[in-house]
Amino acid sequence: MSFTSTSAPPPFPFPNHPLLRFRIRNPLVTIKSPSEAQSRLQTIHSLAQWLDQIPGSPIPIGIDSIVGLVPWFGDLAGLALSCYMLYLCLAFGLPVWLLVRMLINVVLDAVIGLVPWIGDVADALFTANLWNYQLLEGYLRQEGVIAGGSPRRSWWR
């Protein structure tokens, strides 16, 4: 009996798993038009950009890295701002697996930032908010919510 196949494997080990269909939506914010979706996506991009890499800055650090220099409080403030960005993303009705992937990035960013000095340097290099924006943008392009071709990078990273 042979198990070889010429077709590509499914993108997820369990293609009919309920987590692939279940979506989490913010009941307080609904997106009613494509222009509203584009505006929300631009807001999320601006927030991610400022948190991880201040636009026009010669040094690639963001507000998250600067605030993270204050022990504990700075890292918790960065975590709160990253969670606010995820809250804004919920208006698009994200599937659970994508939200979990984004939460893992945020939690890793916070844990890395807790390590004194070395964690602050690593936190500047670990741009979780920009990665989460790329995940969101790739997913929305694939679903056809926003216009455009294929995403700039694979959203599986």
Secondary structure, 3 states (H helix, E strand, C coil): CCCCCCCCCCCCCCCCCHHHHCEECCCCCCCCCHHHHHHHHHHHHHHHHHHHCCCCCCCCCCHHHHHCCCCCHHHHHHHHHHHHHHHHHHHHCEEHHHHHHHHHHHHHHHHHHHCCCHHHHHHHHCCHHHHHHHHHHHHHHHHCCCCCCCCCCCCCC
